[in-house]
């Protein structure tokens, strides 16, 4: 199926522009905080030197410095791209306002876990709501979403394979750590590996949320008779690993009637 080219609507008003500006400023501030945390963890926590320069006079960094380092990297990497080019990102994905809301709600757990990005979630939803009140014309995007079995850019195999790959690697890594602990093997730094476990756990949550969001936003399999997504799917999507597996099974079994191509 060839993808239909849809022009991006541009009916933004004063209130939506205000929230868009606040969203950009918010993302920029969080990215600066992230950069600061990153530098702090390196200079004062010595998170790099402490593990890669194993001299007797170099103390092993405390676990919380690794947490600070991880949050710093995540805050900067995730927020700077939004601060600089959120309009380009929205234009490229070309979702309707409802699809944008669905995508954000699927990533609710990720944003809550990372604390500061909860403000990004809030401001984006306010921006989306303002566009809706101003009569933002996204009818063509929404109709395409409702009437199309699957968006051509949706690659289920890659997304599912990636999540299972992360899960398997994580399981093997945890198994090795348990073995190393039982055998009293000095594995670089137990403070470091503790945070690695947490980091991979977060990656699993992030990967699962992203896959669920793509299922709900890029296919029409989960729409009800009112062309909305029931709350149960958001609840299921918030469960790491189980969420995407459940959505995959449901999607695979369901026959989807495409209003444009009749039956696919």
Secondary structure as the mmCIF struct_conf table of DSSP 4:
data_model
#
loop_
_struct_conf.conf_type_id
_struct_conf.id
_struct_conf.beg_label_comp_id
_struct_conf.beg_label_asym_id
_struct_conf.beg_label_seq_id
_struct_conf.end_label_comp_id
_struct_conf.end_label_asym_id
_struct_conf.end_label_seq_id
HELX_LH_PP_P HELX_LH_PP_P1 UNK A 2 UNK A 5
HELX_LH_PP_P HELX_LH_PP_P2 UNK A 7 UNK A 9
HELX_RH_AL_P HELX_RH_AL_P1 UNK A 14 UNK A 43
TURN_TY1_P TURN_TY1_P1 UNK A 44 UNK A 44
BEND BEND1 UNK A 45 UNK A 45
TURN_TY1_P TURN_TY1_P2 UNK A 47 UNK A 48
HELX_RH_AL_P HELX_RH_AL_P2 UNK A 49 UNK A 52
BEND BEND2 UNK A 53 UNK A 53
TURN_TY1_P TURN_TY1_P3 UNK A 56 UNK A 57
BEND BEND3 UNK A 58 UNK A 58
HELX_LH_PP_P HELX_LH_PP_P3 UNK A 59 UNK A 62
HELX_RH_AL_P HELX_RH_AL_P3 UNK A 63 UNK A 93
HELX_RH_AL_P HELX_RH_AL_P4 UNK A 97 UNK A 106
TURN_TY1_P TURN_TY1_P4 UNK A 107 UNK A 107
HELX_RH_AL_P HELX_RH_AL_P5 UNK A 108 UNK A 113
TURN_TY1_P TURN_TY1_P5 UNK A 114 UNK A 114
HELX_RH_3T_P HELX_RH_3T_P1 UNK A 115 UNK A 117
HELX_RH_AL_P HELX_RH_AL_P6 UNK A 118 UNK A 133
TURN_TY1_P TURN_TY1_P6 UNK A 134 UNK A 135
HELX_RH_AL_P HELX_RH_AL_P7 UNK A 139 UNK A 147
BEND BEND4 UNK A 149 UNK A 149
STRN STRN1 UNK A 150 UNK A 150
TURN_TY1_P TURN_TY1_P7 UNK A 152 UNK A 153
HELX_RH_AL_P HELX_RH_AL_P8 UNK A 156 UNK A 182
TURN_TY1_P TURN_TY1_P8 UNK A 183 UNK A 184
BEND BEND5 UNK A 188 UNK A 188
HELX_RH_AL_P HELX_RH_AL_P9 UNK A 190 UNK A 218
STRN STRN2 UNK A 219 UNK A 219
BEND BEND6 UNK A 220 UNK A 220
TURN_TY1_P TURN_TY1_P9 UNK A 221 UNK A 222
STRN STRN3 UNK A 223 UNK A 223
TURN_TY1_P TURN_TY1_P10 UNK A 225 UNK A 226
BEND BEND7 UNK A 227 UNK A 227
STRN STRN4 UNK A 229 UNK A 229
HELX_RH_AL_P HELX_RH_AL_P10 UNK A 231 UNK A 237
TURN_TY1_P TURN_TY1_P11 UNK A 238 UNK A 238
BEND BEND8 UNK A 239 UNK A 239
TURN_TY1_P TURN_TY1_P12 UNK A 240 UNK A 241
HELX_RH_AL_P HELX_RH_AL_P11 UNK A 242 UNK A 253
STRN STRN5 UNK A 257 UNK A 258
TURN_TY1_P TURN_TY1_P13 UNK A 259 UNK A 261
STRN STRN6 UNK A 262 UNK A 263
#
